[in-house]
Amino acid sequence: MDVYEFMDRITNKYIFINEYFSPNPVEVRYRNHSEKLFKRDFAKEMMDCMNIEIVDYGFTWKHDPNFPLDDSNWFLFKKMNSD
């Protein structure tokens, strides 16, 4: 969780993440490399260890005719102690 602590420390107000979601952590080979890409519930992990609230969230879909991207979830968080 060192990365989450770092993000919390350097962020003043908002945190935006885009994740490949999986309820259980899964390693994905990325450009023939291991230990570089993971699917997991990053948003839940962040909410468990940081004082943040969800501002908005959404999903990108590879079959979207207007803006095709990888299938992923995005989240915009706001730190609770920032205003």
Secondary structure per residue as TSV (DSSP state, phi and psi in degrees):
chain	resnum	aa	ss	phi	psi
A	1	M	-	360.0	10.3
A	2	D	H	-58.9	-36.3
A	3	V	H	-65.3	-40.8
A	4	Y	H	-65.5	-40.3
A	5	E	H	-62.7	-40.9
A	6	F	H	-63.4	-46.0
A	7	M	H	-60.1	-42.0
A	8	D	H	-63.5	-39.2
A	9	R	H	-70.9	-39.4
A	10	I	H	-90.2	-10.8
A	11	T	-	-91.7	132.4
A	12	N	S	-85.6	-42.6
A	13	K	S	-139.3	-50.1
A	14	Y	E	-119.2	150.5
A	15	I	E	-133.0	128.5
A	16	F	E	-116.5	130.3
A	17	I	E	-130.8	152.9
A	18	N	E	-129.3	124.9
A	19	E	E	-131.7	150.7
A	20	Y	-	-87.0	115.2
A	21	F	-	-88.7	141.5
A	22	S	-	-153.9	135.9
A	23	P	S	-65.3	-23.4
A	24	N	S	-119.9	135.4
A	25	P	-	-56.2	132.9
A	26	V	E	-136.1	130.8
A	27	E	E	-85.0	139.0
A	28	V	E	-121.4	130.3
A	29	R	E	-66.8	134.1
A	30	Y	E	-126.4	113.2
A	31	R	T	49.7	45.5
A	32	N	T	67.7	23.9
A	33	H	E	-118.2	147.6
A	34	S	E	-105.5	161.5
A	35	E	E	58.4	32.9
A	36	K	E	-117.5	-25.2
A	37	L	E	-138.4	135.1
A	38	F	E	-136.0	147.6
A	39	K	E	-106.6	133.8
A	40	R	S	-169.9	-178.9
A	41	D	-	-95.3	73.3
A	42	F	H	-61.2	-39.7
A	43	A	H	-60.6	-44.9
A	44	K	H	-64.7	-42.0
A	45	E	H	-60.4	-41.7
A	46	M	H	-65.2	-42.5
A	47	M	H	-65.6	-29.9
A	48	D	H	-72.4	-26.2
A	49	C	H	-117.6	-1.7
A	50	M	S	-127.4	155.0
A	51	N	-	-91.3	77.4
A	52	I	E	-132.3	159.6
A	53	E	E	-130.2	153.2
A	54	I	E	-78.8	127.9
A	55	V	E	-92.0	-43.7
A	56	D	E	-161.7	162.9
A	57	Y	E	-158.1	162.7
A	58	G	E	-167.1	-171.3
A	59	F	E	-137.6	136.8
A	60	T	E	-106.0	144.9
A	61	W	-	-128.8	131.4
A	62	K	T	-66.3	-15.5
A	63	H	T	-101.3	10.4
A	64	D	-	-65.6	120.0
A	65	P	S	-68.2	-22.2
A	66	N	S	-94.7	-31.4
A	67	F	S	-151.8	69.8
A	68	P	-	-71.0	124.9
A	69	L	-	-133.9	176.3
A	70	D	-	-60.4	154.7
A	71	D	S	-69.6	114.4
A	72	S	E	-157.3	163.5
A	73	N	E	-107.3	143.9
A	74	W	E	-124.9	150.7
A	75	F	E	-138.4	138.7
A	76	L	E	-114.8	119.9
A	77	F	E	-110.3	154.5
A	78	K	E	-123.2	134.8
A	79	K	E	-68.8	135.9
A	80	M	T	-66.9	-29.0
A	81	N	T	-95.8	21.0
A	82	S	-	-119.4	131.9
A	83	D	-	-153.6	360.0
